[in-house]
Amino acid sequence: MKRQLHALGGTLLAALVSTAQAADFSLSSPTFQADQPLPNLHVFNGFGCSGENRSPALEWQNPPEGTKSFAVTLYDPDAPTGSGWWHWVVYNIPGDVQGLPEGAGSADGQGLPAGAVQGRTDFGGPGFGGACPPVGAPAHRYIMTVHALKLEQLPVPADASPAMIGYMIHMNRLGSATLQASYSR
């Protein structure tokens, strides 16, 4: 019994340490501020919006121990679809990478680190798609998340939906860090 309690205590301690490490995981951007409206730089160019449609520069620090790769997602839970809107999905970002440069989300993916893959978004193809809520709608929330993963590569097909990639991210996530901004027109 004493041995079982000691083992349980070790497991609990390991879980607490892991949670503390994940709590230190942070995400920031030099191109937009958390909890502020997105600048025109990150607004879609189409559907009546006239932004620059450039993905933000992102920087992350203190990923959880054991991180082998990262994924980055940009999601709008307020889109009037019943299921939100996936604006950007990038995965298989090598575990030694600490951020993405501004514009890395171009459709050709030229600014991404070697091995990183952009998944299909709700715009229909790969690449960053900026904010563009309906005219007159309340401000939408845009949730940018970096996910630390325990796998070097997610086992998804090249044409996987954002939901499929999201499922695999959640099943293999060690921790995540989030920035939220808003936009309305």
Backbone torsions as a table, in degrees:
resi	resn	phi	psi	omega
1	MET	NA	-44.0	179.8
2	LYS	-61.2	-41.5	179.3
3	ARG	-63.4	-41.0	179.4
4	GLN	-64.9	-42.1	177.6
5	LEU	-64.0	-40.6	178.2
6	HIS	-62.9	-43.1	178.9
7	ALA	-64.0	-42.3	178.7
8	LEU	-63.5	-41.0	177.5
9	GLY	-61.7	-40.1	177.6
10	GLY	-64.8	-40.5	178.1
11	THR	-64.7	-43.7	179.2
12	LEU	-63.9	-43.1	178.2
13	LEU	-62.3	-43.6	178.5
14	ALA	-61.3	-40.2	178.6
15	ALA	-65.2	-40.9	178.4
16	LEU	-65.3	-41.6	177.8
17	VAL	-63.4	-44.4	178.8
18	SER	-60.7	-43.0	178.6
19	THR	-64.0	-40.6	178.7
20	ALA	-63.6	-42.2	179.2
21	GLN	-64.6	-42.0	179.0
22	ALA	-64.6	-32.7	179.6
23	ALA	-66.5	-27.0	178.4
24	ASP	-79.6	-15.2	-179.2
25	PHE	-63.9	126.0	-176.8
26	SER	-136.1	155.2	179.7
27	LEU	-129.1	135.8	176.3
28	SER	-142.7	167.2	178.5
29	SER	-142.4	132.2	173.9
30	PRO	-80.5	-4.3	-176.3
31	THR	-107.5	-10.2	171.6
32	PHE	-151.8	156.5	-178.5
33	GLN	-105.0	140.2	177.5
34	ALA	-58.8	143.0	175.9
35	ASP	61.6	23.7	177.0
36	GLN	-124.2	162.7	175.3
37	PRO	-64.2	141.8	177.2
38	LEU	-66.3	142.1	174.4
39	PRO	-74.5	161.1	-179.1
40	ASN	-55.0	-25.2	177.6
41	LEU	-53.3	-35.4	-174.8
42	HIS	-107.4	18.9	178.0
43	VAL	-97.6	141.5	-178.8
44	PHE	-61.5	153.0	174.5
45	ASN	-114.1	90.4	-176.6
46	GLY	153.4	176.2	-178.6
47	PHE	52.9	28.7	-179.1
48	GLY	89.2	-3.5	176.1
49	CYS	-96.2	149.8	-176.9
50	SER	-130.6	51.4	178.1
51	GLY	-90.5	-175.7	-179.7
52	GLU	-89.7	-11.7	176.4
53	ASN	51.4	44.9	177.5
54	ARG	-106.9	133.8	177.4
55	SER	-68.0	147.5	-178.4
56	PRO	-74.6	154.5	167.7
57	ALA	-72.0	138.4	-179.7
58	LEU	-130.0	144.7	177.1
59	GLU	-136.6	134.2	177.0
60	TRP	-130.0	153.0	-176.4
61	GLN	-137.8	153.9	172.5
62	ASN	57.1	52.4	176.5
63	PRO	-66.7	158.4	179.8
64	PRO	-61.7	151.1	176.3
65	GLU	-59.6	139.9	179.5
66	GLY	92.4	0.6	179.7
67	THR	-64.6	126.4	179.4
68	LYS	-111.0	-19.7	175.9
69	SER	-160.8	172.7	178.4
70	PHE	-129.0	157.6	169.1
71	ALA	-131.9	148.9	177.3
72	VAL	-125.1	132.8	176.9
73	THR	-130.0	149.3	172.0
74	LEU	-128.6	120.2	-172.1
75	TYR	-132.5	138.8	175.4
76	ASP	-111.4	102.8	-179.6
77	PRO	-74.6	-10.2	-175.3
78	ASP	-95.9	-2.0	179.5
79	ALA	-60.1	139.9	-175.1
80	PRO	-80.1	57.1	-178.3
81	THR	-114.5	-14.9	-172.9
82	GLY	90.5	-13.9	-179.7
83	SER	-139.4	14.3	-179.6
84	GLY	76.8	-167.6	-176.6
85	TRP	-145.0	125.1	177.0
86	TRP	-88.2	114.5	-178.6
87	HIS	-93.3	-23.2	-178.4
88	TRP	-164.1	136.6	177.2
89	VAL	-141.0	117.0	178.2
90	VAL	-128.9	133.0	-179.8
91	TYR	-140.9	174.2	-175.6
92	ASN	62.4	31.1	173.4
93	ILE	-74.9	123.2	-176.2
94	PRO	-54.0	146.9	-175.2
95	GLY	-65.4	-15.2	178.7
96	ASP	-94.6	0.3	179.1
97	VAL	-81.1	141.6	-177.5
98	GLN	-119.4	15.5	177.6
99	GLY	166.7	178.1	176.7
100	LEU	-129.1	140.6	178.9
101	PRO	-76.6	158.5	174.1
102	GLU	-55.5	136.4	177.9
103	GLY	84.4	2.2	-179.2
104	ALA	-62.3	-21.6	-176.7
105	GLY	-86.6	19.7	176.4
106	SER	-60.5	153.6	-175.9
107	ALA	-55.8	-32.5	-179.7
108	ASP	-81.8	-9.5	176.7
109	GLY	66.5	17.8	-176.5
110	GLN	-61.1	-27.6	-178.2
111	GLY	-88.7	1.5	-179.1
112	LEU	-84.1	154.2	175.0
113	PRO	-63.8	153.8	178.4
114	ALA	-55.2	132.1	178.6
115	GLY	94.5	-20.2	-179.3
116	ALA	-71.3	145.3	-177.4
117	VAL	-127.8	136.1	173.6
118	GLN	-96.3	127.3	176.9
119	GLY	-85.0	168.9	177.1
120	ARG	-66.2	140.4	176.5
121	THR	-107.4	-179.1	177.7
122	ASP	-75.8	-3.6	171.0
123	PHE	-79.3	-12.4	174.9
124	GLY	112.5	-14.0	-179.2
125	GLY	-146.0	-176.8	179.0
126	PRO	-78.1	161.2	177.3
127	GLY	108.2	161.9	-179.3
128	PHE	-70.2	136.3	171.8
129	GLY	-126.2	117.1	-174.2
130	GLY	-72.5	179.0	-178.8
131	ALA	-64.9	140.8	176.3
132	CYS	-166.3	68.1	179.6
133	PRO	-72.5	163.5	178.0
134	PRO	-60.5	147.9	176.1
135	VAL	-58.6	133.3	176.7
136	GLY	83.4	-8.5	178.4
137	ALA	-72.8	151.6	172.6
138	PRO	-58.3	159.0	179.9
139	ALA	-53.0	134.9	175.4
140	HIS	-91.3	151.4	175.5
141	ARG	-94.1	136.5	177.6
142	TYR	-118.5	113.1	-172.8
143	ILE	-105.8	109.1	178.6
144	MET	-95.6	125.4	-177.8
145	THR	-132.2	135.1	168.6
146	VAL	-105.3	130.3	-178.0
147	HIS	-111.6	127.3	173.4
148	ALA	-88.2	127.1	-173.6
149	LEU	-116.6	153.1	-179.2
150	LYS	-89.6	-0.5	178.1
151	LEU	-114.5	150.3	174.9
152	GLU	-73.5	-32.6	-179.8
153	GLN	-141.1	138.1	175.3
154	LEU	-77.7	135.1	-179.9
155	PRO	-84.4	75.4	179.4
156	VAL	-127.5	149.5	176.5
157	PRO	-70.6	158.7	-177.0
158	ALA	-58.2	-30.5	-177.6
159	ASP	-100.9	22.0	-177.8
160	ALA	-59.4	145.2	177.0
161	SER	-74.3	160.0	174.9
162	PRO	-57.1	-34.5	179.6
163	ALA	-66.0	-41.1	178.5
164	MET	-64.7	-44.6	178.9
165	ILE	-64.1	-42.5	177.6
166	GLY	-59.3	-40.9	177.4
167	TYR	-59.9	-47.5	-178.8
168	MET	-66.9	-35.3	175.3
169	ILE	-60.8	-50.8	-176.6
170	HIS	-64.9	-33.4	179.8
171	MET	-73.4	-19.0	-175.0
172	ASN	-121.7	14.5	-174.9
173	ARG	-83.7	134.1	173.4
174	LEU	-95.5	-27.1	-179.1
175	GLY	-178.8	169.2	178.1
176	SER	-150.3	158.8	176.4
177	ALA	-134.9	142.3	-171.1
178	THR	-132.2	145.4	168.9
179	LEU	-124.8	139.4	177.6
180	GLN	-125.1	138.0	175.0
181	ALA	-133.2	179.6	-178.8
182	SER	-136.9	167.2	175.3
183	TYR	-162.8	141.2	172.7
184	SER	-144.9	163.3	175.0
185	ARG	-141.0	NA	NA
